[in-house]
Amino acid sequence: MRYFFEITYDGRNYHGWQSQNNALGVQSVVEKTIRQLLRDNTLAIVGSGRTDTGVHCLQQFFHCDIDKPFDPHQLVQRMNSFLPRDIAIRTIRKVKTDASARYSATERTYEYHITRTKEPLRRGLSFYFFKPINLQTLERATALLLGMHDFQCFSKVKTDVDHFRCDVKQARWTKKGDLLVFRITANRFLRGMVRAIVGTLLDVGTGKTTLDEFKAILKSMDRKKAGMNVPAEGLFLVRVKYPQRIFVN
């Protein structure tokens, strides 16, 4: 049977989700734990997507095929006892055998957190950006992201994808005291896309880039014309959405 595991983690100690030969990824830590607990060294997990080094996750999913009967609630408790403190399993749900944590997802939502004052307690969980920002201009540029576009200008150059089109369903900024939060939802994201978008939007908000120049960047399909990648520490994967039909009971 195939199962979806809901996972959350603090990304500061990991080189992203993906297992790697020369660095520690969240995937390898979780895979090792589930293999030990179920006593099956052949078990492999497939995540809903990759995250970069240092990126955090409030909600992500991975799937795993398990032949032995088990109690999902008990396995959640056991995994959380064995996993390090910065990784936790939330739920385990049975799904149809053709469901994929990666390919069955219909939407993903990210947030980027910016603190406007130097805050030691948010270190590693937000990006400290002190320059003055024109929020109205920032929001006008953000609205241009909505809809289906070719986002090659915001993608890492060396990436293995068939196309760069993404359908952005939501993109907005929220101010919560000294915290400025960018939230974006789309059917898919390219490698480095959110961090490049935020970096370019900050150029608009600070007056370095005009709205017309931002429009031209969006149409350019040229990563060199866009702004910097903001640091990974402020980025959170907050939601992955699936059609209800893939779940079993």
Secondary structure, DSSP 8 states (H G I E B T S, - for coil): -EEEEEEEE-GGGSS-SS--SSS--HHHHHHHHHHHHHT-TT--EEES----TT-EEEEEEEEEE--S---HHHHHHHHHHHS-TTEEEEEEEEE-TT--TTTS--EEEEEEEEESS--GGGBTTBEE--S---HHHHHHHHHTT-EEEE-GGGS-SS---S--EEEEEEEEEEEETTEEEEEEEES---TTHHHHHHHHHHHHHTTSS-HHHHHHHHHH--GGGS-----GGGEEEEEEE--GGGB--
